[in-house]
Amino acid sequence: MDIKVDETTVVVFDLDDTLYNEIEYLRSAYSTIAKKLAPKQWENLFAQMFSMYRNKENVFEYLTITFKVDKEVLLSLYRNHNPIINTFEGVLPLLKSIKEKKGKLAVITDGRSKTQRAKLKALGIEAFFDKIIISEELGTEKPDRKNYLAIEQIFKNHNYCYVADNVRKDFISPNILGWNSIGLIDNGLNIHNDSFLYFTETNLPKVFVKNIKDINVR
């Protein structure tokens, strides 16, 4: 899909399962936790934890009972570790192309400030973005219109495009505000895999693409 970009364009991205697969963050966090709890056999514990997660078992409950560790300690390790994650193929060329065309770049993402900013830093793309909107910092989560209006207030009289993945919440406000929108089709690894429940006109993006490489700047 081609998108026209110039100095009046703001391309806004979601983060999790849009610029990288969030399951990578979970695997990174589980590795950190396993190394903390079982440093000599962390690989075994990690494999067990991930298998339990895939089977929808309560991983943290198992760890608190087995290792006599407080759940808050596990949550802190999960949320505050330095993640090892990678962008999807095509993300860096796309961001560079938008910048070369004098377009603006922004992020709108739900989550904790420290966690989401650590992800952007680990991905090596934080410096590309002119504005980063994180729900904890703003006090509202998607689909609240406030998150998107914040972009409009910063970049007045621009053309806006939102690139995201979650049909449940990502595109409702952009549709109301008249933004262009691009939805990334689940590659089979998305954390939230219930999009089929929300295929209504108000929830759907203007267009779907198979992956980020399918977005071309002109």
C-alpha positions in Angstrom: 0.0 0.0 0.0 1.3 3.5 -0.9 0.9 6.4 1.5 1.7 10.0 0.4 4.0 11.7 2.9 5.1 15.4 3.0 5.7 18.1 5.6 1.9 18.1 6.4 1.8 14.4 7.2 1.9 12.7 10.6 2.2 9.0 10.6 1.4 7.6 14.1 2.2 4.0 15.1 1.0 1.7 17.8 3.9 -0.1 19.5 3.1 -3.7 20.7 2.4 -6.1 17.9 2.8 -3.3 15.4 6.5 -2.4 15.4 7.5 -5.7 17.0 5.9 -8.8 18.3 4.9 -8.4 22.0 5.5 -12.1 22.6 9.2 -11.2 22.3 8.9 -9.0 25.3 7.2 -11.7 27.3 9.9 -14.2 26.4 12.6 -11.6 27.4 10.9 -11.0 30.7 10.4 -14.7 31.4 14.2 -15.2 30.7 15.0 -12.5 33.2 12.7 -14.0 35.8 14.0 -17.6 35.3 17.6 -16.4 35.6 16.8 -14.7 38.9 14.9 -17.7 40.4 17.0 -20.6 39.0 20.3 -19.2 37.8 21.9 -22.7 37.3 19.0 -24.2 35.5 17.2 -21.1 34.1 16.7 -22.6 30.7 14.6 -25.4 32.1 12.5 -23.0 34.1 12.0 -20.7 31.2 10.9 -23.6 29.0 8.3 -24.6 31.6 7.1 -21.0 32.1 6.6 -20.5 28.4 4.8 -23.8 28.0 2.5 -22.9 30.9 1.8 -19.5 29.3 1.0 -21.1 26.0 -1.4 -23.5 27.8 -3.1 -20.5 29.5 -1.8 -21.6 33.0 -1.2 -19.0 35.7 2.6 -18.8 35.5 3.1 -16.3 38.3 0.9 -18.3 40.7 3.1 -21.3 40.0 6.3 -19.3 40.7 5.0 -17.7 43.9 4.2 -21.2 45.3 7.2 -23.0 44.0 9.9 -20.4 44.8 8.2 -18.7 47.7 8.5 -15.3 46.0 6.1 -12.4 46.2 4.0 -11.7 43.1 5.0 -8.0 43.2 8.6 -9.0 42.9 7.8 -11.0 39.7 5.7 -8.1 38.3 8.6 -5.7 38.9 11.0 -8.0 37.1 8.6 -8.4 34.3 7.8 -4.7 33.8 11.2 -3.2 34.6 13.8 -5.5 33.0 15.8 -4.3 30.0 14.2 -6.2 27.1 15.8 -8.0 24.3 13.4 -7.4 21.4 13.7 -6.6 17.7 11.6 -4.6 15.2 9.7 -6.2 12.4 11.5 -6.4 9.1 10.8 -3.2 7.2 10.2 -0.9 10.2 13.5 1.0 10.0 13.3 1.6 6.3 9.7 2.8 6.7 10.6 5.2 9.5 13.6 6.5 7.5 11.5 7.0 4.4 8.9 9.0 6.2 11.6 11.3 7.7 13.2 11.7 4.3 9.9 13.0 3.0 9.7 15.5 5.9 6.9 13.7 7.5 6.3 13.7 11.3 6.4 10.5 13.3 4.5 9.7 16.6 3.5 6.8 18.8 0.3 6.2 20.6 0.6 3.2 22.9 -1.2 1.8 26.0 0.9 0.8 29.0 3.3 1.9 31.7 5.6 4.8 30.9 8.8 3.1 32.0 8.0 -0.2 30.3 6.9 1.3 26.9 9.9 3.7 26.8 12.3 0.8 27.6 10.8 -1.1 24.7 11.3 1.8 22.3 14.9 2.2 23.5 15.6 -1.5 23.2 14.2 -1.4 19.6 16.6 1.5 18.8 13.9 3.6 17.3 13.0 6.1 20.1 14.9 9.0 18.4 12.8 8.7 15.2 9.6 9.9 16.9 8.6 13.6 17.3 6.0 12.7 19.9 5.3 9.7 22.1 1.9 9.3 23.7 1.8 6.7 26.5 -1.5 6.0 28.3 0.0 6.1 31.8 1.4 9.6 31.1 -1.8 10.9 29.6 -4.2 9.2 32.0 -6.4 7.6 29.4 -6.2 4.5 27.3 -7.3 3.7 23.8 -9.9 4.0 22.4 -10.3 7.3 24.3 -10.3 10.2 21.8 -8.0 12.2 24.1 -5.0 10.2 23.1 -5.5 11.0 19.4 -6.5 14.6 20.0 -3.2 15.1 21.7 -1.5 14.5 18.4 -3.8 16.9 16.6 -3.1 19.6 19.2 0.7 19.2 18.7 0.6 18.9 14.9 -2.2 21.3 13.9 -3.7 21.2 10.4 -1.9 18.0 9.3 -3.0 14.8 7.7 -3.0 11.9 10.1 -2.5 8.2 9.6 -2.6 5.6 12.3 -0.8 2.2 11.9 -1.8 -0.4 14.4 -3.0 -4.0 14.9 -5.8 -4.2 17.6 -9.2 -4.0 16.0 -10.8 -3.9 19.5 -9.5 -0.5 20.4 -7.0 1.1 18.0 -9.1 2.4 15.1 -12.4 3.6 16.7 -11.2 7.2 17.5 -9.1 7.6 14.2 -12.3 6.7 12.3 -14.3 9.2 14.2 -11.7 11.9 13.7 -11.3 11.3 10.0 -7.8 9.9 10.1 -6.4 7.5 7.6 -5.7 4.1 9.2 -3.8 0.9 8.3 -4.3 -2.4 10.2 -1.5 -5.0 10.4 -2.9 -8.5 10.0 -2.0 -10.8 12.9 1.1 -12.9 11.9 0.0 -15.6 14.2 2.0 -14.4 17.2 0.0 -11.5 18.5 -0.7 -11.4 22.2 -4.4 -10.3 21.6 -5.9 -12.8 19.1 -9.6 -12.0 19.3 -9.9 -9.5 16.6 -12.6 -11.5 14.8 -15.0 -10.4 17.6 -14.7 -6.7 16.6 -15.1 -6.7 12.9 -17.6 -3.9 12.7 -17.5 -0.7 10.6 -16.6 1.5 13.6 -13.7 -0.7 14.6 -12.0 -1.6 11.3 -9.1 0.3 9.7 -9.5 1.8 6.3 -7.2 -1.0 4.9 -5.3 -4.0 6.1 -1.8 -5.0 5.1 -0.1 -8.3 5.7 3.1 -6.8 7.2 4.9 -3.5 7.7 6.9 -4.1 4.5 3.7 -3.6 2.5 3.6 0.1 3.4 5.4 2.2 0.8 6.1 5.9 1.1 5.7 8.1 -2.0 
